[in-house]
Every structure is written in C-alpha cells, then in structure tokens.
Amino acid sequence: MIAQLKGILDAIGEDWAILDVGGVGYHVFCSAKTLQALPQTGEATKLSVITHVREDHIHLYGFATAAEKEWFERLLSVQGVGAKVGLAILSVLDPAMLSQSILAQDKAMIGRASGVGPKLATRILTELKDKVPVFGTEVELATGGGGAGADQGVMADAVSALENLGYRRAEAMSAVAKVNQDAGGNAELQQLITGGLKELSA
C-alpha cells in the first residue's frame, strides 16, 4: 500500500493532482483545501496517501496534513459516506472546523458539502460525536489556537475528570472549550472542571 508520495507536482485538476515520483506519474484525488495548499506545478511537494483497492480500480487519496487524512478515515467509517463525499466535506471544512461542527452538532455546517443531505448530516454528527480527539493540533479547544491559552494537558485533564463523572467526551469537550473561552483562554484546571459542570447542568 502507498502511504506517502514525495515528488514533483506535474498537474492539478478540479479534484485531483498528478505527482511525478521518479518519472512515474501518480494520479491522486484531493480535497479542495489540499489542492489549495499545494505549490506551483513543477515544484517539489509531499502528500500523505490512502490507497483504496477495489475489484475494478485502485484509487489514491492525498492529504496535505495528517489531521485531514485522519478525518477522511473517520468519515469513511460512517455508513453512506464514500470517498467522494468524504473529500467534499473536507473541501468545505478543514479538520478544526469539522471538529467544532461535530462538537456543536451543527447539521447546517456539515450539510454545506456536496452530496450531504439532512439525513446523512445527522448520521455523521451522531456517529462521530465521540470520535473527536481530546487534544492535538487538529482541534483547537482554546480559541487562541494550539499554541495559546490554557495548556492542552490541563484541558485534557478537565475533560477526563468530567468523563469520570459520567459525561460523554463530546459533551465534556464542548463545555471545557466554552469555559476556557469565557475565561480568556487561560482557565486553570479547577476552574475548567467547575465551570464545565455548570455548563453541563445548565
């Protein structure tokens, strides 16, 4: 299986790119956001790749970031979401926006993607609400971003504490994020837990 390609960008299309790796051109399907992140044709680039093997084809799907690749795989785990729809979602929502939309259960945001109707949007939100990572660059719990605001470890500890009290992770993450935002991005652990409990019981 091909997991990564590093070579010269040969051409770009509406939803694909061709990467020249040692004289071999690889046709890779990409989201609009990955295509926008690519350099000019003729320049060197690298893509993380997922190889899909079917009876009638072998398709390569390329991603500019590991977070986008991980979300693509999560999306494909939802019944009714194929590769085309997965790329369509990632074309309108980057990983952070997708994480936030799922935490907020925002059906309208998910429904912006081509091929995603109300029923499928609801299924995506339902099946992925507990699969949003607690921490990491792809989901910015602090509104200031991964490098600012409360320490990510502290926020993860607060989420874990609320989970231990019986709350679901998605609910706990949403509550902790709001408390940290209201505190200007510098909330301490006890403040996050206490405030999170108030949010969850409101």
Buried (B, 14 or more C-beta within 10 A) or exposed (E): EBEEBEBBBBEBEEBBBBBBEEEEEBBBBBBBBBBEBBEEBEEEBEBBBBEBEEEEEEBBBBBBBEBBBBBBEBBBEBEEBEBEBBBBBBBBBBBBBBBBBBBBBBBEBBBBBEBBEEEBBBBBBEBBBEBBBBBBBBBBBBBBEBEEBBEBEBBBBBBBBBBEEEBEBBBBBBBBBBBBBEBEBEBBBEBBBBBBBEBBEE
